[in-house]
């Protein structure tokens, strides 16, 4: 059995917590002697090969000349941070919200500034509308 690096340990812990807490699954992890895969994950009768991978990103604006994959994710993360700050300042953020974004190609560089305002307003509106709910239904923003 080989030792996992910090990145692999982090991913295992986060994904294991996700499988256990919200889904109620009991993951059983095995570290193989040789890579690949990084880990084996047993869920009941099914075994999955797990390979931890990362893609380097640099912070920037999606309307710059940098490739989309280098700027889109950081711009989305920046947007979420700003939405969170605004919602906290308004006293509306009480609890956790999960947000996922479509691939960068679905937005396009030229339309990102307009899209960003639309998404920011929609997220803040959703948070304000669900502030007093214990659980809120999922919502797709297009």
MARBA-265918 format. One line per field, with one value per residue: x, y, z of N, C-alpha, C, O in turn; residue number from 1. Coordinates in nm, 3 decimals, decimal comma, padded with zeros to 5 digits. Each point is the difference from the previous one (the first is absolute). Layout:
n_px <- X;...
n_py <- Y;...
n_pz <- Z;...
ca_px <- X;...
ca_py <- Y;...
ca_pz <- Z;...
c_px <- X;...
c_py <- Y;...
c_pz <- Z;...
o_px <- X;...
o_py <- Y;...
o_pz <- Z;...
resi <- NUM;...
***
This chain:
n_px <- 00,085;-00,127;00,194;-00,164;-00,045;00,145;00,129;00,178;00,187;00,125;00,133;00,197;00,162;00,119;00,160;00,200;00,123;00,122;00,192;00,176;00,133;00,112;00,208;00,137;00,127;-00,006;00,073;00,023;00,120;00,036;00,149;-00,052;00,025;-00,167;00,165;-00,213;-00,163;-00,113;-00,191;-00,009;-00,145;00,017;-00,110;00,028;-00,180;-00,036;00,098;00,066;00,011;00,156;-00,099;00,171;-00,182;00,190;-00,148;00,198;-00,010;-00,067;00,101;-00,224;00,068;-00,206;-00,007;00,085;00,208;-00,046;00,165;-00,145;00,102;00,089;-00,165;-00,025;00,146;00,196;-00,016;00,028;00,211;00,100;-00,045;00,098;00,208;00,013;-00,010;00,184;00,167;-00,026;00,049;00,219;00,101;-00,044;00,198;00,103;00,199;-00,155;00,217;-00,092;00,180;-00,164;00,222;-00,163;00,213;-00,123;-00,027;00,221;00,047;-00,032;00,208;00,189;00,179;-00,052;-00,043;00,220;00,100;-00,029;00,146;00,193;-00,013;00,022;00,203;00,130;-00,047;00,084;00,217;00,068;-00,028;00,160;00,194;00,007;00,024;00,224;-00,001;-00,204;00,099;-00,158;-00,202;00,191;-00,195;00,025;00,205;-00,160;00,220;-00,187
n_py <- -00,117;00,085;00,113;00,026;00,056;00,169;00,013;-00,134;00,066;00,157;-00,045;-00,090;00,140;00,118;-00,094;-00,021;00,188;00,048;-00,111;00,080;00,181;00,104;-00,079;00,087;00,122;-00,217;00,214;-00,117;00,091;00,021;-00,043;00,083;-00,216;-00,059;00,140;00,040;00,126;00,195;-00,001;-00,113;00,008;-00,038;-00,061;-00,047;00,000;00,209;-00,091;00,149;00,019;-00,008;00,144;-00,011;00,126;00,049;00,159;-00,021;00,103;00,103;00,097;-00,006;00,131;-00,051;00,194;-00,121;00,084;00,053;-00,153;-00,061;-00,156;00,146;00,007;-00,162;-00,167;00,043;-00,021;-00,207;-00,071;00,073;-00,105;-00,200;00,018;00,028;-00,184;-00,129;00,067;-00,038;-00,203;-00,027;00,076;-00,149;-00,095;00,022;00,091;-00,142;00,001;-00,204;00,075;-00,117;00,018;-00,010;-00,041;00,149;-00,178;-00,013;-00,211;-00,083;00,029;-00,112;-00,030;-00,063;-00,219;-00,038;00,148;-00,037;-00,130;00,106;00,149;-00,076;-00,053;00,165;00,091;-00,106;00,035;00,188;00,010;-00,102;00,107;00,160;-00,079;-00,013;00,220;00,053;-00,008;-00,144;-00,012;-00,014;00,070;-00,207;00,077;-00,017;00,026;00,098
n_pz <- 00,000;-00,166;-00,001;00,150;-00,215;00,024;-00,184;-00,013;00,108;-00,100;-00,172;00,056;00,069;-00,150;-00,124;00,100;00,011;-00,183;-00,030;00,114;-00,024;-00,163;-00,039;00,154;-00,138;-00,044;-00,007;-00,188;00,166;-00,220;00,162;-00,202;-00,053;-00,140;-00,060;-00,028;00,080;-00,023;-00,118;00,195;-00,170;00,222;-00,187;00,217;-00,134;00,074;-00,182;00,158;-00,223;00,159;-00,141;00,144;-00,037;-00,103;00,055;-00,100;00,199;-00,186;00,174;-00,010;-00,164;00,075;00,109;00,170;00,004;00,212;00,008;-00,161;-00,124;-00,147;-00,150;-00,149;-00,027;-00,099;-00,223;-00,080;-00,030;-00,186;-00,193;-00,033;-00,082;-00,222;-00,129;-00,017;-00,133;-00,219;-00,083;-00,034;-00,186;-00,163;00,049;-00,198;00,043;-00,082;00,035;-00,029;-00,108;-00,097;-00,025;-00,153;-00,054;-00,117;-00,134;00,035;-00,050;00,206;00,078;00,037;-00,133;-00,208;00,006;-00,028;-00,132;-00,218;-00,113;-00,050;-00,166;-00,210;-00,077;-00,078;-00,199;-00,178;-00,048;-00,102;-00,222;-00,120;-00,042;-00,157;-00,209;-00,015;-00,029;-00,074;-00,201;00,068;-00,102;-00,115;-00,085;-00,082;-00,042;-00,158;00,013;-00,078
ca_px <- -00,085;00,079;-00,053;-00,071;00,049;-00,096;-00,113;-00,080;-00,063;-00,105;-00,111;-00,061;-00,075;-00,115;-00,096;-00,052;-00,098;-00,117;-00,070;-00,052;-00,098;-00,127;-00,052;-00,017;00,077;00,118;00,109;00,115;00,111;00,119;00,110;00,076;00,145;00,056;-00,087;-00,139;-00,063;00,045;-00,078;-00,119;-00,113;-00,105;-00,132;-00,083;00,051;00,068;00,132;00,036;00,137;00,000;00,123;-00,007;00,062;-00,021;00,028;00,042;-00,074;00,052;-00,107;-00,007;-00,136;-00,031;-00,002;00,138;00,045;00,045;-00,093;-00,118;00,013;00,089;-00,061;-00,142;-00,021;00,029;-00,101;-00,119;00,029;-00,003;-00,141;-00,062;00,049;-00,070;-00,140;-00,001;00,022;-00,122;-00,107;00,033;-00,022;-00,144;-00,057;-00,083;00,068;-00,008;00,012;00,085;-00,057;00,089;-00,009;00,088;-00,004;00,011;00,133;00,027;-00,047;-00,143;-00,018;00,072;00,072;-00,063;-00,123;00,021;-00,040;-00,147;-00,037;00,042;-00,100;-00,122;00,020;00,011;-00,134;-00,082;00,046;-00,042;-00,145;-00,031;00,038;-00,098;-00,130;00,005;00,071;-00,066;-00,031;00,098;00,052;-00,057;00,014;00,102;-00,048;00,091;-00,001;00,052
ca_py <- 00,117;00,123;00,114;00,099;00,137;00,089;00,023;-00,123;-00,012;00,102;-00,043;-00,116;00,045;00,080;-00,083;-00,097;00,071;00,021;-00,128;-00,041;00,090;00,024;-00,116;-00,114;-00,116;-00,030;-00,035;-00,078;00,039;-00,084;00,060;-00,106;00,005;00,075;00,100;00,029;00,123;00,050;-00,068;-00,078;00,038;-00,100;00,043;-00,120;-00,104;00,061;00,056;00,104;00,049;00,144;00,066;00,141;00,078;00,143;00,084;00,130;00,116;00,127;00,096;00,103;00,030;-00,083;00,075;00,026;-00,084;-00,129;-00,110;-00,002;-00,090;00,059;00,116;-00,020;-00,050;00,105;00,106;-00,053;00,000;00,140;00,036;-00,059;00,072;00,129;-00,028;-00,034;00,124;00,082;-00,067;00,013;00,141;00,022;-00,085;-00,102;-00,129;-00,082;-00,140;-00,037;-00,010;-00,064;00,061;-00,057;00,077;-00,071;00,017;00,135;00,014;00,030;00,144;00,077;00,116;00,128;00,021;-00,021;00,110;00,001;-00,124;00,013;00,083;-00,081;-00,106;00,064;00,041;-00,119;-00,066;00,083;-00,013;-00,133;00,001;00,083;-00,068;-00,125;00,029;-00,054;-00,142;-00,097;-00,061;00,063;-00,083;00,041;00,090;00,020;00,136;00,000
ca_pz <- 00,000;-00,009;00,075;-00,079;00,020;00,067;-00,090;-00,001;00,132;00,007;-00,086;00,063;00,118;-00,041;-00,071;00,098;00,083;-00,085;-00,014;00,131;00,064;-00,068;-00,072;00,090;-00,047;00,082;-00,091;00,046;-00,085;-00,004;-00,075;-00,067;00,014;-00,112;-00,062;00,032;00,045;00,130;00,103;-00,035;00,083;00,003;00,047;-00,010;-00,089;-00,114;00,026;-00,095;-00,001;00,024;-00,038;00,036;-00,106;00,014;-00,115;00,050;-00,049;00,048;00,018;-00,103;-00,043;-00,116;-00,125;-00,039;-00,111;00,053;-00,031;00,087;00,114;00,099;00,062;00,030;00,136;00,098;-00,008;00,067;00,143;00,041;00,001;00,119;00,116;00,004;00,035;00,142;00,076;-00,009;00,075;00,143;00,033;00,003;00,105;-00,064;-00,013;00,122;-00,039;-00,112;-00,134;-00,097;-00,132;-00,103;-00,123;-00,127;-00,059;-00,052;-00,137;-00,001;00,023;-00,101;00,053;-00,031;00,077;00,143;00,089;00,010;00,070;00,139;00,068;00,008;00,100;00,132;00,042;00,022;00,124;00,114;00,010;00,055;00,142;00,070;00,000;00,078;00,126;00,118;-00,018;00,051;-00,123;-00,118;-00,120;-00,095;-00,104;-00,112;-00,051;-00,138
c_px <- 00,090;-00,064;-00,068;00,060;-00,111;-00,125;-00,094;-00,072;-00,116;-00,123;-00,074;-00,088;-00,127;-00,105;-00,060;-00,105;-00,129;-00,081;-00,069;-00,113;-00,127;-00,060;-00,021;00,073;00,123;00,114;00,108;00,112;00,114;00,105;00,080;00,150;00,063;-00,107;00,005;-00,077;00,058;-00,065;-00,103;-00,108;-00,107;-00,126;-00,093;00,068;00,083;00,131;00,034;00,148;-00,006;00,138;-00,015;00,081;-00,025;00,036;00,041;-00,082;00,071;-00,117;00,008;-00,145;-00,029;-00,004;00,141;00,037;00,048;-00,100;-00,110;00,020;00,090;-00,066;-00,142;-00,025;00,036;-00,102;-00,130;00,019;-00,005;-00,145;-00,069;00,043;-00,071;-00,147;-00,010;00,017;-00,126;-00,111;00,025;-00,027;-00,150;-00,069;-00,084;00,064;00,003;00,006;00,085;-00,081;00,103;-00,022;00,095;-00,021;00,011;00,143;00,015;-00,055;-00,147;-00,026;00,066;00,060;-00,076;-00,122;00,020;-00,041;-00,152;-00,049;00,029;-00,102;-00,129;00,012;00,008;-00,138;-00,089;00,040;-00,042;-00,151;-00,041;00,032;-00,101;-00,135;-00,001;00,065;-00,062;-00,038;00,110;00,067;-00,069;00,018;00,111;-00,059;00,107;-00,017;00,060;00,005
c_py <- 00,124;00,109;00,097;00,137;00,085;00,023;-00,119;-00,019;00,098;-00,043;-00,119;00,042;00,075;-00,086;-00,105;00,062;00,023;-00,130;-00,039;00,089;00,022;-00,127;-00,122;-00,125;-00,018;-00,044;-00,082;00,027;-00,100;00,071;-00,112;00,019;00,087;00,092;-00,019;-00,125;00,045;-00,077;-00,092;00,040;-00,107;00,061;-00,119;-00,105;00,055;00,062;00,097;00,030;00,152;00,056;00,148;00,078;00,148;00,070;00,137;00,112;00,125;00,097;00,105;00,025;-00,076;00,075;00,039;-00,092;-00,137;-00,109;-00,009;-00,087;00,057;00,115;-00,025;-00,043;00,106;00,114;-00,044;00,001;00,143;00,048;-00,054;00,071;00,134;-00,017;-00,031;00,125;00,086;-00,061;00,009;00,143;00,032;-00,085;-00,115;-00,139;-00,071;-00,146;-00,016;-00,005;-00,068;00,062;-00,073;00,078;-00,092;00,018;00,138;00,021;00,036;00,150;00,082;00,127;00,130;00,026;-00,009;00,119;00,008;-00,120;00,013;00,080;-00,080;-00,107;00,059;00,040;-00,120;-00,072;00,079;-00,007;-00,132;-00,005;00,081;-00,071;-00,123;00,018;-00,071;-00,149;-00,088;-00,072;00,067;-00,092;00,053;00,088;00,013;00,143;-00,003;00,139
c_pz <- 00,000;00,084;-00,096;00,025;00,060;-00,083;-00,001;00,134;00,015;-00,081;00,059;00,117;-00,040;-00,069;00,093;00,089;-00,078;-00,016;00,129;00,049;-00,081;-00,061;00,088;-00,045;00,088;-00,092;00,069;-00,100;00,011;-00,083;-00,065;00,018;-00,108;-00,059;-00,151;00,039;00,133;00,113;-00,065;00,098;-00,012;00,060;-00,020;-00,085;-00,116;00,044;-00,113;00,011;00,013;-00,034;00,031;-00,103;00,027;-00,130;00,052;-00,064;00,048;00,009;-00,110;-00,033;-00,128;-00,131;-00,043;-00,116;00,046;-00,041;00,105;00,123;00,109;00,076;00,048;00,144;00,105;-00,003;00,068;00,152;00,056;00,010;00,124;00,128;00,016;00,037;00,150;00,087;00,002;00,083;00,150;00,045;00,012;00,108;-00,054;-00,003;00,134;-00,042;-00,125;-00,129;-00,088;-00,136;-00,094;-00,128;-00,121;-00,052;-00,065;-00,141;-00,010;00,015;-00,111;00,058;-00,020;00,086;00,150;00,086;00,019;00,080;00,148;00,081;00,018;00,110;00,140;00,053;00,031;00,129;00,123;00,020;00,061;00,150;00,081;00,012;00,091;00,137;00,120;-00,012;00,057;-00,116;-00,118;-00,120;-00,090;-00,109;-00,106;-00,050;-00,139;-00,055
o_px <- 00,095;-00,117;00,050;00,046;-00,114;-00,111;-00,122;-00,117;-00,105;-00,112;-00,123;-00,112;-00,107;-00,118;-00,119;-00,101;-00,109;-00,123;-00,111;-00,109;-00,106;-00,123;-00,074;-00,032;00,052;00,012;00,031;-00,012;00,029;-00,028;00,057;00,048;00,104;-00,119;00,109;00,048;00,076;00,063;-00,036;00,025;-00,051;00,001;-00,050;00,112;00,051;00,007;-00,017;00,055;-00,077;00,101;-00,088;00,117;-00,101;00,083;-00,078;-00,028;00,060;-00,094;00,109;-00,090;00,086;00,002;00,017;-00,084;00,042;-00,118;00,024;-00,041;-00,005;00,052;-00,046;-00,079;-00,080;-00,034;-00,065;-00,091;-00,049;-00,037;-00,075;-00,081;-00,034;-00,054;-00,091;-00,073;-00,038;-00,069;-00,095;-00,059;-00,039;-00,121;-00,082;-00,069;00,073;-00,103;00,077;-00,117;00,120;-00,114;00,115;-00,109;00,062;00,070;-00,099;-00,045;-00,044;-00,109;-00,064;-00,060;-00,006;-00,029;-00,097;-00,066;-00,047;-00,088;-00,079;-00,035;-00,062;-00,092;-00,058;-00,033;-00,075;-00,087;-00,049;-00,048;-00,093;-00,079;-00,044;-00,066;-00,107;00,026;00,073;-00,062;00,118;00,121;-00,118;00,101;00,032;-00,121;00,118;-00,112;00,112;00,041
o_py <- 00,010;-00,009;00,027;00,029;-00,045;00,003;00,015;-00,039;-00,035;00,004;-00,005;-00,049;-00,026;00,010;-00,032;-00,063;-00,013;00,001;-00,054;-00,050;-00,042;-00,013;-00,091;-00,109;00,096;-00,118;00,022;-00,033;-00,050;00,048;-00,085;00,109;00,062;-00,029;-00,029;-00,111;-00,073;-00,031;00,017;00,013;-00,025;00,053;-00,025;-00,042;-00,077;00,068;-00,030;00,003;00,065;-00,046;00,066;-00,028;00,036;-00,047;00,065;-00,004;00,001;-00,007;00,044;-00,053;-00,007;-00,062;00,073;-00,077;-00,081;00,029;00,026;00,039;-00,046;00,043;00,069;00,062;00,023;00,055;00,081;00,034;00,022;00,068;00,073;00,020;00,041;00,080;00,049;00,018;00,053;00,072;00,016;00,021;00,083;00,011;-00,056;-00,099;00,038;-00,058;00,089;-00,037;00,029;00,016;-00,025;00,051;-00,106;00,091;00,061;00,110;00,054;00,046;00,085;00,065;00,083;00,116;00,014;-00,023;00,020;00,013;-00,044;-00,039;00,004;-00,017;-00,055;-00,028;00,002;-00,046;-00,058;-00,008;-00,005;-00,052;-00,044;00,009;-00,043;-00,098;-00,053;-00,055;00,033;-00,023;00,033;-00,070;00,119;-00,002;00,013;00,044;-00,048;00,020
o_pz <- 00,078;00,034;-00,109;00,111;00,012;00,053;00,006;00,002;00,053;00,050;-00,003;00,015;00,054;00,031;-00,010;00,031;00,055;00,008;-00,002;00,031;00,045;-00,006;-00,038;00,048;00,056;-00,033;00,117;-00,118;00,109;-00,110;00,069;00,032;00,022;00,005;-00,049;-00,023;00,064;00,101;-00,117;00,120;-00,110;00,111;-00,110;00,029;-00,082;00,102;-00,118;00,110;-00,070;00,052;-00,056;-00,023;00,060;-00,077;00,069;-00,120;00,108;-00,079;-00,038;00,065;-00,088;-00,106;-00,097;-00,048;-00,083;-00,020;00,118;00,109;00,114;00,103;00,091;00,071;00,091;00,104;00,066;00,074;00,110;00,095;00,066;00,090;00,111;00,076;00,067;00,098;00,105;00,073;00,077;00,107;00,082;00,020;00,072;-00,021;00,092;-00,033;-00,036;00,000;00,011;-00,044;00,035;-00,026;00,006;00,042;-00,042;-00,032;-00,102;-00,032;-00,061;00,086;00,091;00,032;00,075;00,101;00,112;00,085;00,084;00,112;00,107;00,080;00,093;00,115;00,097;00,074;00,098;00,113;00,082;00,079;00,107;00,103;00,044;00,069;00,083;00,090;-00,009;00,001;00,008;-00,008;00,003;-00,023;00,031;-00,027;-00,019;-00,114
resi <- 1;2;3;4;5;6;7;8;9;10;11;12;13;14;15;16;17;18;19;20;21;22;23;24;25;26;27;28;29;30;31;32;33;34;35;36;37;38;39;40;41;42;43;44;45;46;47;48;49;50;51;52;53;54;55;56;57;58;59;60;61;62;63;64;65;66;67;68;69;70;71;72;73;74;75;76;77;78;79;80;81;82;83;84;85;86;87;88;89;90;91;92;93;94;95;96;97;98;99;100;101;102;103;104;105;106;107;108;109;110;111;112;113;114;115;116;117;118;119;120;121;122;123;124;125;126;127;128;129;130;131;132;133;134;135;136;137;138;139;140;141;142
***
